[in-house]
Amino acid sequence: MIPHRIQCEALTVNTESRICPGMAKTEQGEVYVIDGRTPGTRGICCQAFAAMSAFRAALMVTDKLASENQGHLDVICPHGAVTFRLTRMS
């Protein structure tokens, strides 16, 4: 089985500026595609990526999880500022 690619979007950032106060400065609306490698250029906050890693892997390879959750999962970063939406891509 070839794993599905996952789109990761910074769905909400719960600050007035809509920018995460952490060192990655994640902005609301940022979108990444996660495949066999992590995104380049600006990239995902390393702590948020670690927190979503198990969910991302499950969504990539488990059909039941995707179908039960309309193809996506929402994961809140460890700091509680950013909600990321992980969406299975076809």
KENUKE-508508 format. One record per residue: x, y, z of N, C-alpha, C in turn; residue number from 0; residue in three letters. Coordinates in Angstrom, 3 decimals, padded with zeros to 6 digits, always signed. Layout:
<pt><n_east>X</n_east><n_north>Y</n_north><n_up>Z</n_up><ca_east>X</ca_east><ca_north>Y</ca_north><ca_up>Z</ca_up><c_east>X</c_east><c_north>Y</c_north><c_up>Z</c_up><n>NUM</n><res>ALA</res></pt>
...
REM end
This chain:
<pt><n_east>+000.834</n_east><n_north>-001.179</n_north><n_up>+000.000</n_up><ca_east>+000.000</ca_east><ca_north>+000.000</ca_north><ca_up>+000.000</ca_up><c_east>+000.883</c_east><c_north>+001.248</c_north><c_up>+000.000</c_up><n>0</n><res>MET</res></pt>
<pt><n_east>+000.564</n_east><n_north>+002.170</n_north><n_up>-000.869</n_up><ca_east>+001.271</ca_east><ca_north>+003.450</ca_north><ca_up>-000.917</ca_up><c_east>+000.534</c_east><c_north>+004.423</c_north><c_up>-000.002</c_up><n>1</n><res>ILE</res></pt>
<pt><n_east>+001.230</n_east><n_north>+005.019</n_north><n_up>+000.952</n_up><ca_east>+000.565</ca_east><ca_north>+005.960</ca_north><ca_up>+001.860</ca_up><c_east>+000.022</c_east><c_north>+007.184</c_north><c_up>+001.124</c_up><n>2</n><res>PRO</res></pt>
<pt><n_east>-001.082</n_east><n_north>+007.700</n_north><n_up>+001.609</n_up><ca_east>-001.671</ca_east><ca_north>+008.915</ca_north><ca_up>+001.058</ca_up><c_east>-000.868</c_east><c_north>+010.124</c_north><c_up>+001.505</c_up><n>3</n><res>HIS</res></pt>
<pt><n_east>-000.818</n_east><n_north>+011.146</n_north><n_up>+000.668</n_up><ca_east>-000.223</ca_east><ca_north>+012.415</ca_north><ca_up>+001.069</ca_up><c_east>-001.229</c_east><c_north>+013.124</c_north><c_up>+001.976</c_up><n>4</n><res>ARG</res></pt>
<pt><n_east>-000.731</n_east><n_north>+013.954</n_north><n_up>+002.870</n_up><ca_east>-001.581</ca_east><ca_north>+014.654</ca_north><ca_up>+003.828</ca_up><c_east>-001.386</c_east><c_north>+016.162</c_north><c_up>+003.672</c_up><n>5</n><res>ILE</res></pt>
<pt><n_east>-002.500</n_east><n_north>+016.860</n_north><n_up>+003.526</n_up><ca_east>-002.448</ca_east><ca_north>+018.325</ca_north><ca_up>+003.543</ca_up><c_east>-002.601</c_east><c_north>+018.770</c_north><c_up>+004.985</c_up><n>6</n><res>GLN</res></pt>
<pt><n_east>-001.752</n_east><n_north>+019.682</n_north><n_up>+005.414</n_up><ca_east>-001.783</ca_east><ca_north>+020.206</ca_north><ca_up>+006.770</ca_up><c_east>-001.983</c_east><c_north>+021.711</c_north><c_up>+006.682</c_up><n>7</n><res>CYS</res></pt>
<pt><n_east>-003.059</n_east><n_north>+022.197</n_north><n_up>+007.276</n_up><ca_east>-003.367</ca_east><ca_north>+023.627</ca_north><ca_up>+007.244</ca_up><c_east>-003.437</c_east><c_north>+024.170</c_north><c_up>+008.659</c_up><n>8</n><res>GLU</res></pt>
<pt><n_east>-002.832</n_east><n_north>+025.315</n_north><n_up>+008.895</n_up><ca_east>-002.987</ca_east><ca_north>+026.018</ca_north><ca_up>+010.168</ca_up><c_east>-004.380</c_east><c_north>+026.653</c_north><c_up>+010.126</c_up><n>9</n><res>ALA</res></pt>
<pt><n_east>-005.358</n_east><n_north>+025.914</n_north><n_up>+010.628</n_up><ca_east>-006.764</ca_east><ca_north>+026.287</ca_north><ca_up>+010.517</ca_up><c_east>-007.082</c_east><c_north>+027.535</c_north><c_up>+011.330</c_up><n>10</n><res>LEU</res></pt>
<pt><n_east>-006.652</n_east><n_north>+027.552</n_north><n_up>+012.580</n_up><ca_east>-006.854</ca_east><ca_north>+028.723</ca_north><ca_up>+013.431</ca_up><c_east>-005.602</c_east><c_north>+028.970</c_north><c_up>+014.252</c_up><n>11</n><res>THR</res></pt>
<pt><n_east>-005.352</n_east><n_north>+030.229</n_north><n_up>+014.550</n_up><ca_east>-004.308</ca_east><ca_north>+030.627</ca_north><ca_up>+015.494</ca_up><c_east>-004.998</c_east><c_north>+031.538</c_north><c_up>+016.495</c_up><n>12</n><res>VAL</res></pt>
<pt><n_east>-005.045</n_east><n_north>+031.113</n_north><n_up>+017.740</n_up><ca_east>-005.817</ca_east><ca_north>+031.817</ca_north><ca_up>+018.766</ca_up><c_east>-005.047</c_east><c_north>+032.967</c_north><c_up>+019.409</c_up><n>13</n><res>ASN</res></pt>
<pt><n_east>-004.614</n_east><n_north>+033.893</n_north><n_up>+018.561</n_up><ca_east>-003.989</ca_east><ca_north>+035.122</ca_north><ca_up>+019.044</ca_up><c_east>-004.599</c_east><c_north>+036.272</c_north><c_up>+018.257</c_up><n>14</n><res>THR</res></pt>
<pt><n_east>-004.486</n_east><n_north>+037.473</n_north><n_up>+018.767</n_up><ca_east>-005.046</ca_east><ca_north>+038.637</ca_north><ca_up>+018.082</ca_up><c_east>-004.399</c_east><c_north>+038.862</c_north><c_up>+016.715</c_up><n>15</n><res>GLU</res></pt>
<pt><n_east>-003.108</n_east><n_north>+038.596</n_north><n_up>+016.617</n_up><ca_east>-002.380</ca_east><ca_north>+038.816</ca_north><ca_up>+015.368</ca_up><c_east>-002.557</c_east><c_north>+037.678</c_north><c_up>+014.366</c_up><n>16</n><res>SER</res></pt>
<pt><n_east>-003.104</n_east><n_north>+036.557</n_north><n_up>+014.798</n_up><ca_east>-003.239</ca_east><ca_north>+035.335</ca_north><ca_up>+013.988</ca_up><c_east>-001.882</c_east><c_north>+034.751</c_north><c_up>+013.628</c_up><n>17</n><res>ARG</res></pt>
<pt><n_east>-000.881</n_east><n_north>+035.035</n_north><n_up>+014.483</n_up><ca_east>+000.456</ca_east><ca_north>+034.467</ca_north><ca_up>+014.360</ca_up><c_east>+000.801</c_east><c_north>+033.808</c_north><c_up>+015.689</c_up><n>18</n><res>ILE</res></pt>
<pt><n_east>+001.283</n_east><n_north>+032.582</n_north><n_up>+015.643</n_up><ca_east>+001.647</ca_east><ca_north>+031.851</ca_north><ca_up>+016.855</ca_up><c_east>+002.781</c_east><c_north>+032.577</c_north><c_up>+017.584</c_up><n>19</n><res>CYS</res></pt>
<pt><n_east>+002.696</n_east><n_north>+032.698</n_north><n_up>+018.901</n_up><ca_east>+003.760</ca_east><ca_north>+033.376</ca_north><ca_up>+019.646</ca_up><c_east>+005.016</c_east><c_north>+032.515</c_north><c_up>+019.808</c_up><n>20</n><res>PRO</res></pt>
<pt><n_east>+004.968</n_east><n_north>+031.259</n_north><n_up>+019.436</n_up><ca_east>+006.126</ca_east><ca_north>+030.368</ca_north><ca_up>+019.548</ca_up><c_east>+007.217</c_east><c_north>+030.728</c_north><c_up>+018.559</c_up><n>21</n><res>GLY</res></pt>
<pt><n_east>+008.328</n_east><n_north>+029.996</n_north><n_up>+018.612</n_up><ca_east>+009.476</ca_east><ca_north>+030.351</ca_north><ca_up>+017.784</ca_up><c_east>+009.256</c_east><c_north>+030.108</c_north><c_up>+016.292</c_up><n>22</n><res>MET</res></pt>
<pt><n_east>+008.275</n_east><n_north>+029.275</n_north><n_up>+015.897</n_up><ca_east>+008.025</ca_east><ca_north>+029.028</ca_north><ca_up>+014.476</ca_up><c_east>+007.187</c_east><c_north>+030.133</c_north><c_up>+013.837</c_up><n>23</n><res>ALA</res></pt>
<pt><n_east>+006.481</n_east><n_north>+030.922</n_north><n_up>+014.660</n_up><ca_east>+005.649</ca_east><ca_north>+032.029</ca_north><ca_up>+014.156</ca_up><c_east>+004.659</c_east><c_north>+031.560</c_north><c_up>+013.082</c_up><n>24</n><res>LYS</res></pt>
<pt><n_east>+004.009</n_east><n_north>+030.431</n_north><n_up>+013.337</n_up><ca_east>+003.021</ca_east><ca_north>+029.898</ca_north><ca_up>+012.399</ca_up><c_east>+001.895</c_east><c_north>+030.901</c_north><c_up>+012.203</c_up><n>25</n><res>THR</res></pt>
<pt><n_east>+001.521</n_east><n_north>+031.112</n_north><n_up>+010.949</n_up><ca_east>+000.455</ca_east><ca_north>+032.053</ca_north><ca_up>+010.614</ca_up><c_east>-000.798</c_east><c_north>+031.297</c_north><c_up>+010.191</c_up><n>26</n><res>GLU</res></pt>
<pt><n_east>-001.952</n_east><n_north>+031.816</n_north><n_up>+010.604</n_up><ca_east>-003.213</ca_east><ca_north>+031.208</ca_north><ca_up>+010.210</ca_up><c_east>-003.282</c_east><c_north>+031.146</c_north><c_up>+008.691</c_up><n>27</n><res>GLN</res></pt>
<pt><n_east>-003.686</n_east><n_north>+029.988</n_north><n_up>+008.165</n_up><ca_east>-003.825</ca_east><ca_north>+029.812</ca_north><ca_up>+006.727</ca_up><c_east>-002.635</c_east><c_north>+029.158</c_north><c_up>+006.047</c_up><n>28</n><res>GLY</res></pt>
<pt><n_east>-001.513</n_east><n_north>+028.981</n_north><n_up>+006.757</n_up><ca_east>-000.368</ca_east><ca_north>+028.293</ca_north><ca_up>+006.149</ca_up><c_east>-000.798</c_east><c_north>+026.874</c_north><c_up>+005.776</c_up><n>29</n><res>GLU</res></pt>
<pt><n_east>-000.343</n_east><n_north>+026.398</n_north><n_up>+004.619</n_up><ca_east>-000.690</ca_east><ca_north>+025.055</ca_north><ca_up>+004.143</ca_up><c_east>+000.587</c_east><c_north>+024.330</c_north><c_up>+003.757</c_up><n>30</n><res>VAL</res></pt>
<pt><n_east>+000.679</n_east><n_north>+023.067</n_north><n_up>+004.157</n_up><ca_east>+001.817</ca_east><ca_north>+022.213</ca_north><ca_up>+003.832</ca_up><c_east>+001.274</c_east><c_north>+020.915</c_north><c_up>+003.268</c_up><n>31</n><res>TYR</res></pt>
<pt><n_east>+002.073</n_east><n_north>+020.238</n_north><n_up>+002.454</n_up><ca_east>+001.750</ca_east><ca_north>+018.879</ca_north><ca_up>+002.032</ca_up><c_east>+002.826</c_east><c_north>+017.993</c_north><c_up>+002.632</c_up><n>32</n><res>VAL</res></pt>
<pt><n_east>+002.374</n_east><n_north>+017.004</n_north><n_up>+003.401</n_up><ca_east>+003.304</ca_east><ca_north>+016.089</ca_north><ca_up>+004.065</ca_up><c_east>+003.279</c_east><c_north>+014.770</c_north><c_up>+003.309</c_up><n>33</n><res>ILE</res></pt>
<pt><n_east>+004.445</n_east><n_north>+014.341</n_north><n_up>+002.883</n_up><ca_east>+004.585</ca_east><ca_north>+013.115</ca_north><ca_up>+002.112</ca_up><c_east>+005.695</c_east><c_north>+012.300</c_north><c_up>+002.763</c_up><n>34</n><res>ASP</res></pt>
<pt><n_east>+006.594</n_east><n_north>+011.779</n_north><n_up>+001.978</n_up><ca_east>+007.710</ca_east><ca_north>+011.011</ca_north><ca_up>+002.511</ca_up><c_east>+008.751</c_east><c_north>+011.871</c_north><c_up>+003.191</c_up><n>35</n><res>GLY</res></pt>
<pt><n_east>+008.672</n_east><n_north>+013.199</n_north><n_up>+002.970</n_up><ca_east>+009.594</ca_east><ca_north>+014.149</ca_north><ca_up>+003.595</ca_up><c_east>+008.786</c_east><c_north>+015.279</c_north><c_up>+004.215</c_up><n>36</n><res>ARG</res></pt>
<pt><n_east>+009.346</n_east><n_north>+015.895</n_north><n_up>+005.208</n_up><ca_east>+008.660</ca_east><ca_north>+017.043</ca_north><ca_up>+005.799</ca_up><c_east>+008.759</c_east><c_north>+018.228</c_north><c_up>+004.847</c_up><n>37</n><res>THR</res></pt>
<pt><n_east>+007.845</n_east><n_north>+019.186</n_north><n_up>+004.968</n_up><ca_east>+007.853</ca_east><ca_north>+020.340</ca_north><ca_up>+004.067</ca_up><c_east>+009.144</c_east><c_north>+021.146</c_north><c_up>+004.181</c_up><n>38</n><res>PRO</res></pt>
<pt><n_east>+009.552</n_east><n_north>+021.748</n_north><n_up>+003.087</n_up><ca_east>+010.776</ca_east><ca_north>+022.529</ca_north><ca_up>+003.053</ca_up><c_east>+010.557</c_east><c_north>+023.980</c_north><c_up>+003.390</c_up><n>39</n><res>GLY</res></pt>
<pt><n_east>+011.164</n_east><n_north>+024.839</n_north><n_up>+002.661</n_up><ca_east>+011.172</ca_east><ca_north>+026.291</ca_north><ca_up>+002.786</ca_up><c_east>+010.896</c_east><c_north>+026.769</c_north><c_up>+004.210</c_up><n>40</n><res>THR</res></pt>
<pt><n_east>+009.670</n_east><n_north>+027.083</n_north><n_up>+004.538</n_up><ca_east>+009.356</ca_east><ca_north>+027.613</ca_north><ca_up>+005.859</ca_up><c_east>+009.111</c_east><c_north>+026.500</c_north><c_up>+006.866</c_up><n>41</n><res>ARG</res></pt>
<pt><n_east>+008.404</n_east><n_north>+025.486</n_north><n_up>+006.500</n_up><ca_east>+008.224</ca_east><ca_north>+024.300</ca_north><ca_up>+007.328</ca_up><c_east>+007.272</c_east><c_north>+024.447</c_north><c_up>+008.497</c_up><n>42</n><res>GLY</res></pt>
<pt><n_east>+006.967</n_east><n_north>+023.325</n_north><n_up>+009.095</n_up><ca_east>+006.059</ca_east><ca_north>+023.229</ca_north><ca_up>+010.235</ca_up><c_east>+006.857</c_east><c_north>+023.357</c_north><c_up>+011.528</c_up><n>43</n><res>ILE</res></pt>
<pt><n_east>+006.258</n_east><n_north>+023.950</n_north><n_up>+012.542</n_up><ca_east>+006.858</ca_east><ca_north>+024.010</ca_north><ca_up>+013.875</ca_up><c_east>+007.228</c_east><c_north>+022.593</c_north><c_up>+014.312</c_up><n>44</n><res>CYS</res></pt>
<pt><n_east>+008.448</n_east><n_north>+022.400</n_north><n_up>+014.776</n_up><ca_east>+008.915</ca_east><ca_north>+021.055</ca_north><ca_up>+015.126</ca_up><c_east>+008.102</c_east><c_north>+020.442</c_north><c_up>+016.272</c_up><n>45</n><res>CYS</res></pt>
<pt><n_east>+007.646</n_east><n_north>+021.248</n_north><n_up>+017.215</n_up><ca_east>+006.854</ca_east><ca_north>+020.711</ca_north><ca_up>+018.325</ca_up><c_east>+005.451</c_east><c_north>+020.329</c_north><c_up>+017.863</c_up><n>46</n><res>GLN</res></pt>
<pt><n_east>+004.859</n_east><n_north>+021.127</n_north><n_up>+016.978</n_up><ca_east>+003.541</ca_east><ca_north>+020.791</ca_north><ca_up>+016.431</ca_up><c_east>+003.644</c_east><c_north>+019.537</c_north><c_up>+015.574</c_up><n>47</n><res>ALA</res></pt>
<pt><n_east>+004.707</n_east><n_north>+019.427</n_north><n_up>+014.773</n_up><ca_east>+004.885</ca_east><ca_north>+018.253</ca_north><ca_up>+013.920</ca_up><c_east>+004.998</c_east><c_north>+016.987</c_north><c_up>+014.764</c_up><n>48</n><res>PHE</res></pt>
<pt><n_east>+005.743</n_east><n_north>+017.066</n_north><n_up>+015.868</n_up><ca_east>+005.873</ca_east><ca_north>+015.904</ca_north><ca_up>+016.750</ca_up><c_east>+004.522</c_east><c_north>+015.530</c_north><c_up>+017.357</c_up><n>49</n><res>ALA</res></pt>
<pt><n_east>+003.722</n_east><n_north>+016.516</n_north><n_up>+017.725</n_up><ca_east>+002.412</ca_east><ca_north>+016.255</ca_north><ca_up>+018.330</ca_up><c_east>+001.442</c_east><c_north>+015.626</c_north><c_up>+017.346</c_up><n>50</n><res>ALA</res></pt>
<pt><n_east>+001.556</n_east><n_north>+015.981</n_north><n_up>+016.067</n_up><ca_east>+000.612</ca_east><ca_north>+015.454</ca_north><ca_up>+015.084</ca_up><c_east>+001.113</c_east><c_north>+014.195</c_north><c_up>+014.389</c_up><n>51</n><res>MET</res></pt>
<pt><n_east>+002.334</n_east><n_north>+013.785</n_north><n_up>+014.651</n_up><ca_east>+002.968</ca_east><ca_north>+012.705</ca_north><ca_up>+013.917</ca_up><c_east>+002.165</c_east><c_north>+011.401</c_north><c_up>+013.912</c_up><n>52</n><res>SER</res></pt>
<pt><n_east>+001.693</n_east><n_north>+010.957</n_north><n_up>+015.050</n_up><ca_east>+000.937</ca_east><ca_north>+009.696</ca_north><ca_up>+015.105</ca_up><c_east>-000.385</c_east><c_north>+009.810</c_north><c_up>+014.348</c_up><n>53</n><res>ALA</res></pt>
<pt><n_east>-001.059</n_east><n_north>+010.953</n_north><n_up>+014.466</n_up><ca_east>-002.317</ca_east><ca_north>+011.170</ca_north><ca_up>+013.747</ca_up><c_east>-002.074</c_east><c_north>+011.197</c_north><c_up>+012.239</c_up><n>54</n><res>PHE</res></pt>
<pt><n_east>-001.003</n_east><n_north>+011.867</n_north><n_up>+011.831</n_up><ca_east>-000.645</ca_east><ca_north>+011.957</ca_north><ca_up>+010.416</ca_up><c_east>-000.380</c_east><c_north>+010.579</c_north><c_up>+009.839</c_up><n>55</n><res>ARG</res></pt>
<pt><n_east>+000.400</n_east><n_north>+009.768</n_north><n_up>+010.559</n_up><ca_east>+000.723</ca_east><ca_north>+008.429</ca_north><ca_up>+010.080</ca_up><c_east>-000.536</c_east><c_north>+007.565</c_north><c_up>+009.965</c_up><n>56</n><res>ALA</res></pt>
<pt><n_east>-001.399</n_east><n_north>+007.649</n_north><n_up>+010.946</n_up><ca_east>-002.640</ca_east><ca_north>+006.868</ca_north><ca_up>+010.911</ca_up><c_east>-003.535</c_east><c_north>+007.299</c_north><c_up>+009.759</c_up><n>57</n><res>ALA</res></pt>
<pt><n_east>-003.631</n_east><n_north>+008.587</n_north><n_up>+009.524</n_up><ca_east>-004.467</ca_east><ca_north>+009.102</ca_north><ca_up>+008.439</ca_up><c_east>-003.903</c_east><c_north>+008.705</c_north><c_up>+007.072</c_up><n>58</n><res>LEU</res></pt>
<pt><n_east>-002.568</n_east><n_north>+008.599</n_north><n_up>+006.988</n_up><ca_east>-001.932</ca_east><ca_north>+008.219</ca_north><ca_up>+005.728</ca_up><c_east>-002.263</c_east><c_north>+006.787</c_north><c_up>+005.325</c_up><n>59</n><res>MET</res></pt>
<pt><n_east>-002.378</n_east><n_north>+005.887</n_north><n_up>+006.291</n_up><ca_east>-002.475</ca_east><ca_north>+004.460</ca_north><ca_up>+005.952</ca_up><c_east>-003.753</c_east><c_north>+003.760</c_north><c_up>+006.401</c_up><n>60</n><res>VAL</res></pt>
<pt><n_east>-004.608</n_east><n_north>+004.416</n_north><n_up>+007.168</n_up><ca_east>-005.796</ca_east><ca_north>+003.747</ca_north><ca_up>+007.703</ca_up><c_east>-007.057</c_east><c_north>+004.285</c_north><c_up>+007.056</c_up><n>61</n><res>THR</res></pt>
<pt><n_east>-007.690</n_east><n_north>+003.473</n_north><n_up>+006.227</n_up><ca_east>-008.903</ca_east><ca_north>+003.907</ca_north><ca_up>+005.536</ca_up><c_east>-010.049</c_east><c_north>+004.178</c_north><c_up>+006.504</c_up><n>62</n><res>ASP</res></pt>
<pt><n_east>-010.192</n_east><n_north>+003.359</n_north><n_up>+007.540</n_up><ca_east>-011.307</ca_east><ca_north>+003.516</ca_north><ca_up>+008.471</ca_up><c_east>-011.246</c_east><c_north>+004.871</c_north><c_up>+009.180</c_up><n>63</n><res>LYS</res></pt>
<pt><n_east>-010.074</n_east><n_north>+005.256</n_north><n_up>+009.620</n_up><ca_east>-009.917</ca_east><ca_north>+006.541</ca_north><ca_up>+010.311</ca_up><c_east>-010.332</c_east><c_north>+007.694</c_north><c_up>+009.413</c_up><n>64</n><res>LEU</res></pt>
<pt><n_east>-009.939</n_east><n_north>+007.644</n_north><n_up>+008.156</n_up><ca_east>-010.282</ca_east><ca_north>+008.710</ca_north><ca_up>+007.215</ca_up><c_east>-011.780</c_east><c_north>+008.752</c_north><c_up>+006.957</c_up><n>65</n><res>ALA</res></pt>
<pt><n_east>-012.394</n_east><n_north>+007.602</n_north><n_up>+006.770</n_up><ca_east>-013.826</ca_east><ca_north>+007.592</ca_north><ca_up>+006.456</ca_up><c_east>-014.677</c_east><c_north>+008.004</c_north><c_up>+007.654</c_up><n>66</n><res>SER</res></pt>
<pt><n_east>-014.248</n_east><n_north>+007.689</n_north><n_up>+008.866</n_up><ca_east>-015.002</ca_east><ca_north>+008.053</ca_north><ca_up>+010.069</ca_up><c_east>-014.912</c_east><c_north>+009.548</c_north><c_up>+010.375</c_up><n>67</n><res>GLU</res></pt>
<pt><n_east>-013.919</n_east><n_north>+010.232</n_north><n_up>+009.843</n_up><ca_east>-013.681</ca_east><ca_north>+011.647</ca_north><ca_up>+010.168</ca_up><c_east>-013.741</c_east><c_north>+012.548</c_north><c_up>+008.935</c_up><n>68</n><res>ASN</res></pt>
<pt><n_east>-014.545</n_east><n_north>+012.201</n_north><n_up>+007.956</n_up><ca_east>-014.699</ca_east><ca_north>+012.977</ca_north><ca_up>+006.717</ca_up><c_east>-013.362</c_east><c_north>+013.285</c_north><c_up>+006.048</c_up><n>69</n><res>GLN</res></pt>
<pt><n_east>-012.378</n_east><n_north>+012.411</n_north><n_up>+006.226</n_up><ca_east>-011.090</ca_east><ca_north>+012.568</ca_north><ca_up>+005.562</ca_up><c_east>-010.122</c_east><c_north>+013.512</c_north><c_up>+006.235</c_up><n>70</n><res>GLY</res></pt>
<pt><n_east>-010.480</n_east><n_north>+014.041</n_north><n_up>+007.407</n_up><ca_east>-009.549</ca_east><ca_north>+014.957</ca_north><ca_up>+008.074</ca_up><c_east>-009.586</c_east><c_north>+014.784</c_north><c_up>+009.602</c_up><n>71</n><res>HIS</res></pt>
<pt><n_east>-008.544</n_east><n_north>+015.272</n_north><n_up>+010.236</n_up><ca_east>-008.436</ca_east><ca_north>+015.312</ca_north><ca_up>+011.698</ca_up><c_east>-007.910</c_east><c_north>+016.687</c_north><c_up>+012.099</c_up><n>72</n><res>LEU</res></pt>
<pt><n_east>-008.414</n_east><n_north>+017.231</n_north><n_up>+013.196</n_up><ca_east>-007.903</ca_east><ca_north>+018.490</ca_north><ca_up>+013.732</ca_up><c_east>-007.023</c_east><c_north>+018.181</c_north><c_up>+014.938</c_up><n>73</n><res>ASP</res></pt>
<pt><n_east>-005.838</n_east><n_north>+018.764</n_north><n_up>+014.964</n_up><ca_east>-004.864</ca_east><ca_north>+018.534</ca_north><ca_up>+016.023</ca_up><c_east>-004.417</c_east><c_north>+019.893</c_north><c_up>+016.563</c_up><n>74</n><res>VAL</res></pt>
<pt><n_east>-004.452</n_east><n_north>+020.054</n_north><n_up>+017.878</n_up><ca_east>-004.018</ca_east><ca_north>+021.308</ca_north><ca_up>+018.513</ca_up><c_east>-002.554</c_east><c_north>+021.163</c_north><c_up>+018.911</c_up><n>75</n><res>ILE</res></pt>
<pt><n_east>-001.774</n_east><n_north>+022.201</n_north><n_up>+018.630</n_up><ca_east>-000.344</ca_east><ca_north>+022.167</ca_north><ca_up>+018.949</ca_up><c_east>-000.143</c_east><c_north>+022.114</c_north><c_up>+020.470</c_up><n>76</n><res>CYS</res></pt>
<pt><n_east>+001.036</n_east><n_north>+021.696</n_north><n_up>+020.914</n_up><ca_east>+001.308</ca_east><ca_north>+021.593</ca_north><ca_up>+022.351</ca_up><c_east>+001.121</c_east><c_north>+022.895</c_north><c_up>+023.127</c_up><n>77</n><res>PRO</res></pt>
<pt><n_east>+001.297</n_east><n_north>+024.045</n_north><n_up>+022.473</n_up><ca_east>+001.135</ca_east><ca_north>+025.330</ca_north><ca_up>+023.150</ca_up><c_east>-000.313</c_east><c_north>+025.775</c_north><c_up>+023.216</c_up><n>78</n><res>HIS</res></pt>
<pt><n_east>-001.189</n_east><n_north>+025.104</n_north><n_up>+022.458</n_up><ca_east>-002.606</ca_east><ca_north>+025.427</ca_north><ca_up>+022.468</ca_up><c_east>-002.988</c_east><c_north>+026.623</c_north><c_up>+021.616</c_up><n>79</n><res>GLY</res></pt>
<pt><n_east>-002.044</n_east><n_north>+027.176</n_north><n_up>+020.861</n_up><ca_east>-002.334</ca_east><ca_north>+028.373</ca_north><ca_up>+020.072</ca_up><c_east>-002.844</c_east><c_north>+028.055</c_north><c_up>+018.672</c_up><n>80</n><res>ALA</res></pt>
<pt><n_east>-002.383</n_east><n_north>+026.953</n_north><n_up>+018.081</n_up><ca_east>-002.697</ca_east><ca_north>+026.663</ca_north><ca_up>+016.685</ca_up><c_east>-003.466</c_east><c_north>+025.344</c_north><c_up>+016.576</c_up><n>81</n><res>VAL</res></pt>
<pt><n_east>-004.539</n_east><n_north>+025.380</n_north><n_up>+015.794</n_up><ca_east>-005.255</ca_east><ca_north>+024.152</ca_north><ca_up>+015.444</ca_up><c_east>-004.895</c_east><c_north>+023.842</c_north><c_up>+013.995</c_up><n>82</n><res>THR</res></pt>
<pt><n_east>-004.298</n_east><n_north>+022.671</n_north><n_up>+013.787</n_up><ca_east>-003.932</ca_east><ca_north>+022.214</ca_north><ca_up>+012.452</ca_up><c_east>-004.994</c_east><c_north>+021.234</c_north><c_up>+011.965</c_up><n>83</n><res>PHE</res></pt>
<pt><n_east>-005.375</n_east><n_north>+021.337</n_north><n_up>+010.704</n_up><ca_east>-006.287</ca_east><ca_north>+020.370</ca_north><ca_up>+010.098</ca_up><c_east>-005.462</c_east><c_north>+019.497</c_north><c_up>+009.151</c_up><n>84</n><res>ARG</res></pt>
<pt><n_east>-005.466</n_east><n_north>+018.195</n_north><n_up>+009.420</n_up><ca_east>-004.798</ca_east><ca_north>+017.223</ca_north><ca_up>+008.574</ca_up><c_east>-005.861</c_east><c_north>+016.611</c_north><c_up>+007.675</c_up><n>85</n><res>LEU</res></pt>
<pt><n_east>-005.671</n_east><n_north>+016.688</n_north><n_up>+006.356</n_up><ca_east>-006.651</ca_east><ca_north>+016.190</ca_north><ca_up>+005.402</ca_up><c_east>-005.984</c_east><c_north>+015.218</c_north><c_up>+004.445</c_up><n>86</n><res>THR</res></pt>
<pt><n_east>-006.573</n_east><n_north>+014.048</n_north><n_up>+004.307</n_up><ca_east>-006.058</ca_east><ca_north>+013.058</ca_north><ca_up>+003.371</ca_up><c_east>-006.286</c_east><c_north>+013.546</c_north><c_up>+001.946</c_up><n>87</n><res>ARG</res></pt>
<pt><n_east>-005.238</n_east><n_north>+013.471</n_north><n_up>+001.140</n_up><ca_east>-005.328</ca_east><ca_north>+013.876</ca_north><ca_up>-000.271</ca_up><c_east>-005.479</c_east><c_north>+012.630</c_north><c_up>-001.125</c_up><n>88</n><res>MET</res></pt>
<pt><n_east>-006.188</n_east><n_north>+012.753</n_north><n_up>-002.231</n_up><ca_east>-006.353</ca_east><ca_north>+011.587</ca_north><ca_up>-003.114</ca_up><c_east>-005.239</c_east><c_north>+011.490</c_north><c_up>-004.112</c_up><n>89</n><res>SER</res></pt>
REM end
